[in-house]
Amino acid sequence: MKKIFLIALALVSLQMTAQEKRELHERKQKSERMSDYTPQEIAQLQTKQMTLDLDLTEAQQDKIMAINLKNAESRKAMMEARKERMENKEAKEISKEEKLKLKNDMLDRKIEIKKQMKAVLNDEQYQKWEAMVQKKMDRGRQYKKQRTHKK
């Protein structure tokens, strides 16, 4: 009986480890695929998805495309800067002041995006957009929580 229990326990443990590795590999592949796109391509994909989700007019699509392009370019620049920091072994840990500056910059960008979206979208579309953003943030928090619990 003990042997059967130990074998079952080993199989379950092995399955869980394999599943975690597969999920990590899938996420890494997705992030690598997105980094292959130019800011223009990313903005175009986001705009098309928003058009489907929010039923945007042609005029709204043009304005949203400009907003998405600006955001994609700034995100790409930030990712490159972060990648350089991570490759530089000495500066792996950033100072408290730098963290504060990065956090403030991120919050300023979010405020600016909300203002721009509110100006372009009607009330119903803006409500849907906020719900979409919140859902995306919740998924990100959930993923981050899972990663911290696995370590």
Secondary structure, 3 states (H helix, E strand, C coil): CHHHHHHHHHHHHHHHHHHHHHHHHHHHHHHHHHHCCCHHHHHHHHHHHHHHHHCCCHHHHHHHHHHHHHHHHHHHHHHHHHHHHHHCCCCCCCCHHHHHHHHHHHHHHHHHHHHHHHHHCCHHHHHHHHHHHHHHHHHHHHHHHHHHHHC
